[in-house]
Amino acid sequence: MRKFYFLIAFFVLLLDRASKWVVAKNISLYDGIQIIPGLFRITHVENRGAAFGLFADSPSALKSGLLILFSITALVVVSALLWRSAHGMTTTGIGLALILGGAVGNLWDRVLRGSVVDFLLFYIRQYQWPAFNFADSAIVVGAILLVAEILFTKSNQENAPTHLSEEDHL
């Protein structure tokens, strides 16, 4: 199963790299293409901060280094968890694989460019969600899968019978 999980992470990385390359090559910085009027556009922005532009305006000289260090630490932890949970196909494994692929994609940008290419922009009138990319999407979906696994596994364990049969004692 490890191969399958790392294949998922690799696919996320490929999709992320390809989409960022296409956007950066074909759409000028701060320009965009209207896809669904009043709801969605593909735009080209550079995010020097963390997820969803957090800390982007921070003047700290340490910001970039700290974001890279945090990303590398997260990659090590996620990789170790993924390696340990690779005994069978699980929601946890898929969630970790999505997070791993997304984290590598954004770290790649941050190390080589100093910023992350974001391009998916959803909005309604003057209200908008910060632009994001496929790596961000994979990280969020992976995190949702992990939370769902924790919540539903705990619920199932609480409802499970607590008595053991004689075979269980052997």
N, C-alpha and C positions, 0 to 999 in steps of 0.2 A: 504494500500500500504506500510505502514511502515514495516510491517512484511516481505514483499517481498524484500524490499531494504536491510533490515538487514540480510535476508537470503542470498542475493547475497554477502554481505560483509563476512558472515560466511563461505560461500563456498570458496571464495577467500582465507580466512585465512586457511581453512582446506587443500586446494590444496597447498598452500605455505608451511605450516608446514610439510605436508607429503613429498613433493618433497625435501625439505631441509634435512629432516631426512634420506631419502633414499640415497641422495648424500653423506651426512656426514658419514653414516654407511658403504657405499660400495665403495667409492672412497677416496683414501688417499689425504691429503692436497697437493695441487699443482699438482696432477695427473689428468688425464682425459681420456675420451673415445671418439675416433673419430666417429662422426655420418655421416657427409657429408664431405669427404675429400676436403680440400681447402676452406671450407665455415663454418662449424659448428661442435663444439665439446661440450660435457658436461665435465666440469672441476670442481674442488673443490677449491675454494679460500675463504678466510675470509676477508671481507671488514670492516675495522675499521673506515672508513670515512662515508661520506654522499653518496647520490646517485652517481653511476658510479665511486666510489672511490674518490670523491672530499674530500679534507682535510685528506685523509688517512695517509699521511706522516707528518701531522702537529704534532709538539712536544708538543703542548699545553695540560696541564693537565685538562683544562676545556672542551676540545673538546667533550668527551663522555657525560658529563653532559649537555652541551649545545645542543647536538644533541637529547638527550632524552627529554629535556625540549621543544625544538622546535617540536618534534614529538607529545608530549602530547598536546601542544597548538593546533597543526594542527588537532589532533583527536577531541578535544573539538569543534573547529570551524566547522569541517566537520560534526560531529554528530548533532550539532545544526542546521546547514543548511539542513541536511537530514531530521531531525525531522520536520522542517517547510515546506519542499517541498513535504511531503508525502501525498498529496491530490489525486494524480493520477499518473499513469505511465508516467514518463517523461525522456527525455534524461539526464536532470540535475540530477534527482534522481539516475539513473543508474550510471552516472559518479561519483557522490558522494559516492555511495555504493562501487564501485570499489576502489576508493581512500581510503575509510575507511578500507576495508579489507586488502589492501596492506600495509597501514600504521601500522595497528595492527600487521601484520606478521613481518615486519621489526623491529618494536619497541620491540616485544617479544624477538627476537634474541639479539638486542642491550642491553636490560636490563639483560637477563639471561646469555649471553655469552660475552658481551662486543664488539661483532662484528656481522656482518650479513653474512650468507652463500650465496655466489653467485656461479652460476654454468653454466649458459647459455652463451656460448662464440661464437660470430660470427666474422669471419675474412676473408680477402682475401689477400693471400701472407703474407707480413709482417705487413699489416694494420689490426688492430682489434678494435672492439668496446669493451669498458670495460665489463667484465662479469657482469651479472645481474641475477635476479631470477623472479619467478612468481609474487611476491609482487610488484616489480619494474614495471613489465609489466602491472599489474592492475592499478597502479598509473598513468602510462603514458597514457594508454587507457582512463581512467577516465578523465584525464586532457584534452585529445583531444576531448572527448565528450562534456565537459563543454565549451571549446573554440568554437567548432562547433555550439553549442546551442546559444552562445552569438552572434557569427557572423551571423548565419542564422536567428535568431529571430529578430535581429536588422534590417537586410535586409528586412525581411518580413514586419516589422512594418513600415519601411520607404515607402514601396510600397503600404501599405494599404490605402484605401480611408479615408480621414479625415472628411468627412461630416457625420452627424448623422441623423438618421431618427427620426420621431416623437416619435416612440416607445422607442428610446434610451433616449429621454429627460424625459420620465416618470419614 
